[in-house]
Amino acid sequence: MEHEKLRTAITEIAADMAAETDRGRVATYIPELADVDPGQFGIAAVTADGTLLSAGDANTCFSIQSVSKVFTLTLALEALDDALWDRVGREPSGDPFNSIIQLEAEKGRPRNPFINAGAIAVTDAILDDDNAEEALDKILDFLRNVSGDNSIAIDDSVARSEAATGFRNYALANFMRSWSVIENAPDRALDVYFNHCAIAMSCRQLANAGRYLAWDGKLGPNAERLIPEQRARRINALMLTCGHYDGSGEFAFRVGLPGKSGVGGGILAIVPGQASIAVWSPGLNAVGNSKLGSLALERLAERMGWSVFARGEA
């Protein structure tokens, strides 16, 4: 019965989103993203028994951009555990995702792992003694494992586009290097960073990839453990408080679920113990989050009664 309720909700919400005329604006500062058709919308959800329900353009691959930071954070915590927090904080920034002002005021230590500076620091932690290719292989292998799909790959044209225009990110990396927050050469860290942001996935693949965060570090309630339970919960906490940049409070207020957005228009949302959800629509709102994706998740959470603030289980 619950599956049918969810299936109906997803189908009807996708139809509603298809009819929306105010779809936001695609990211133009990355040239390859500027040409993406804003008329697209996809949604997928995976439930506890592994059932995957989807609607709209759920099979279309898109650049996951900052959604990749959830997975790189997972890998960095596996490598460094709590020592990672010497390099990056855990507080909301309240500033745009690529701001340098706060970084300068706080001596090169980024506020959290999901703003650009923090994600570059996390990437640097993964890089360690590896070359860029080996570090990217680690990231791709992890994503392919958690999604159960070996076809996931980097969109090279998007990666090149980011590297050619990522001047603010070069500034952030060099500033952090001056404070020894990142240990590798900025160009090495950024090579990996630009490439993992350019990974292309569909909603169906992304929803599957988020399962370990929905079930306390396992791909399902009865699956083998991938990461410690406490670590999964803490990643979810950071997604709730920091996952939508300076729109994180608004997303928590309206949706009430941990989520991580990307300027490619994707959002990964987690309903602990219930579902892993991915939505995608490339048009963004004023703070760089998918306009229709945010709206769709708000409506889905309301219809299903999902919220981490609900009494008892979400």
Buried (B, 14 or more C-beta within 10 A) or exposed (E): EEEEEBBEBBBBBBEBBBEBEEBBEBBEBBBBBEEBEBEBBBBBBBBBEEEBBBBBBBEBBBBBBBBBBBBBBBBBBBEBEEEBEEBBBBEBBEBBBBBBEBBEEEEBBBBBBBBBBBBBBBBBBBBBEBEBEEBBEBBBEBBBBBBEBEEBBBBEEBBBBBBEBBEBBBBBBBBBBEBEBBBBBBEBBBBBBBBBBBBBBBBBBBBBBBBBBBBBBBBBEEEEEBBBEEBBBBBBBBBBBBBBBBBBEBBBEBBBBBBBBBBBBBBBBBBBEBBBBBBBBBBBBEBBBBBBBBBBBBBBBBBBEBBBEEEEEB
